[in-house]
Amino acid sequence: MPTGTLNGMGIASDLIYIVLAALVGGLVAHSLRQPLIFGYILAGVAVGPYTGGITVHQPEDIKMLAEMGIALLLFAIGLEFSFSDLKRLAKISFVATPIQVAVCALGGYILALATGMSAQDAIWFGSAISLSSTMVVIKLLEARHTLDTDTGRLGVAVLVAQDLAVVPIMLIVPQLAQQSIGLVPLLLALGKSVLFLALILVAGNKLLPRFFRFISRQGSRELLFLATLGIVFGAGAAFHAMGFSFALGAFVAGMLLSETDFRSQAHDDVAGLRDLFALIFFASVGMLFDPRAFMAKASTIIPLTLGVVVLKAVSIAAIVRIFGSPTGRSLTVGVGLAQVGEFAFVIGGAGMALGLLSGDSFSVLLSVTLLSMVVTPVLFALANYAARRLGNAE
């Protein structure tokens, strides 16, 4: 390895760059009274491939680590989000949220057409912007100590339902873009997904407590830690194999484990790893930002981002309000979930791989997603202020 360089260390050097840049970015964000995630995103921009200087050399590997960060975060949330909570919010999760996704997808399609995108590209754009960012929202709720409030649980219920919506989106959108929908394959795929979820829930309730009691009897804290990680990543892999998101599997594992006596132990075990991988996620988001591409299309990207944020804030707040939430709480959830989520990268990438989404439209989608994430802390602050004035914020 050449003296004075870390390049020969592979992904280890990338992690060193990211952690050190995140430390600086975090200190800057903290001094400006901004959430730390803002500093982490700036760190990603600094070590990304578009800004020169020290650059991460294996961004694809970093993306894989970032996905683990989302999984660990959702697992921790699942530990606090019981099945009784999900049942109480069933109308929001399984009725209101599908309506919201459909409304936002249609609105995004119209906005994209207005900017000059083709109808085919606009279908992909509308579908991608309909989902919000689980990672951004949950980290902000944690930072504000509102995750365990009624508002926080309502937001999590919407986010989980949106994650479930990825499956039909990935099934329907390619066929819509090609103007051909096969109803039978779609129904079969959805049927298999529902059956898989049912089997996971039944098996988890029966087997998971017994498994952890067996591990606990061994008297080794390290084995308990490994068992927890095995459940997180094993459930994530199983869900991913069935077409769901890796992170959704981790969330379900957390909910199953929340019903056992090992919930607190599992939460403590993953806390440090969760924060590290969350940092990597936000840095990986920043690494996607290309300042030159943004400046070249700023006249399109900025108004389009504003339109998307307003569309999502209004539609989510209105639908949640219609389904019985107080005005202040509905406003907070609507504005808080107004950003475009990380699944936009997945949906847009699938469109690119299939040759159904152009490179220019994908670049615009990335810029809109990143810009909407960056302004979320400001939107959260405004929404909380307005909600306090209206009452029922928590």
Rosetta blueprint (number, residue, H / E / L):
1 M L
2 P L
3 T L
4 G L
5 T L
6 L L
7 N H
8 G H
9 M H
10 G L
11 I H
12 A H
13 S H
14 D H
15 L H
16 I H
17 Y H
18 I H
19 V H
20 L H
21 A H
22 A H
23 L H
24 V H
25 G H
26 G H
27 L H
28 V H
29 A H
30 H H
31 S H
32 L L
33 R L
34 Q L
35 P L
36 L H
37 I H
38 F H
39 G H
40 Y H
41 I H
42 L H
43 A H
44 G H
45 V H
46 A H
47 V H
48 G L
49 P L
50 Y L
51 T L
52 G L
53 G L
54 I L
55 T L
56 V L
57 H L
58 Q L
59 P H
60 E H
61 D H
62 I H
63 K H
64 M H
65 L H
66 A H
67 E H
68 M H
69 G H
70 I H
71 A H
72 L H
73 L H
74 L H
75 F H
76 A H
77 I H
78 G H
79 L H
80 E H
81 F L
82 S L
83 F H
84 S H
85 D H
86 L H
87 K H
88 R H
89 L L
90 A H
91 K H
92 I H
93 S H
94 F H
95 V H
96 A H
97 T H
98 P H
99 I H
100 Q H
101 V H
102 A H
103 V H
104 C H
105 A H
106 L H
107 G H
108 G H
109 Y H
110 I H
111 L H
112 A H
113 L H
114 A H
115 T L
116 G L
117 M L
118 S L
119 A H
120 Q H
121 D H
122 A H
123 I H
124 W H
125 F H
126 G H
127 S H
128 A H
129 I H
130 S L
131 L L
132 S L
133 S L
134 T H
135 M H
136 V H
137 V H
138 I H
139 K H
140 L H
141 L H
142 E H
143 A H
144 R L
145 H L
146 T L
147 L L
148 D L
149 T L
150 D H
151 T H
152 G H
153 R H
154 L H
155 G H
156 V H
157 A H
158 V H
159 L H
160 V H
161 A H
162 Q H
163 D H
164 L H
165 A H
166 V H
167 V H
168 P H
169 I H
170 M H
171 L H
172 I H
173 V H
174 P H
175 Q H
176 L H
177 A H
178 Q L
179 Q L
180 S L
181 I L
182 G L
183 L H
184 V H
185 P H
186 L H
187 L H
188 L H
189 A H
190 L H
191 G H
192 K H
193 S H
194 V H
195 L H
196 F H
197 L H
198 A H
199 L H
200 I H
201 L H
202 V H
203 A H
204 G H
205 N H
206 K H
207 L H
208 L H
209 P H
210 R H
211 F H
212 F H
213 R H
214 F H
215 I H
216 S H
217 R L
218 Q L
219 G L
220 S L
221 R H
222 E H
223 L H
224 L H
225 F H
226 L H
227 A H
228 T H
229 L H
230 G H
231 I H
232 V H
233 F H
234 G H
235 A H
236 G H
237 A H
238 A H
239 F H
240 H H
241 A H
242 M L
243 G L
244 F L
245 S L
246 F H
247 A H
248 L H
249 G H
250 A H
251 F H
252 V H
253 A H
254 G H
255 M H
256 L H
257 L H
258 S L
259 E L
260 T L
261 D L
262 F L
263 R H
264 S H
265 Q H
266 A H
267 H H
268 D H
269 D H
270 V H
271 A H
272 G H
273 L H
274 R H
275 D H
276 L H
277 F H
278 A H
279 L H
280 I H
281 F H
282 F H
283 A H
284 S H
285 V H
286 G H
287 M H
288 L L
289 F L
290 D L
291 P H
292 R H
293 A H
294 F H
295 M H
296 A H
297 K L
298 A H
299 S H
300 T H
301 I H
302 I H
303 P H
304 L H
305 T H
306 L H
307 G H
308 V H
309 V H
310 V H
311 L H
312 K H
313 A H
314 V H
315 S H
316 I H
317 A H
318 A H
319 I H
320 V H
321 R H
322 I H
323 F L
324 G L
325 S L
326 P L
327 T H
328 G H
329 R H
330 S H
331 L H
332 T H
333 V H
334 G H
335 V H
336 G H
337 L L
338 A L
339 Q L
340 V L
341 G L
342 E L
343 F H
344 A H
345 F H
346 V H
347 I H
348 G H
349 G H
350 A H
351 G H
352 M H
353 A H
354 L L
355 G L
356 L L
357 L L
358 S L
359 G H
360 D H
361 S H
362 F H
363 S H
364 V H
365 L H
366 L H
367 S H
368 V H
369 T H
370 L H
371 L H
372 S H
373 M H
374 V H
375 V L
376 T H
377 P H
378 V H
379 L H
380 F H
381 A H
382 L H
383 A H
384 N H
385 Y H
386 A H
387 A H
388 R H
389 R H
390 L H
391 G L
392 N L
393 A L
394 E L
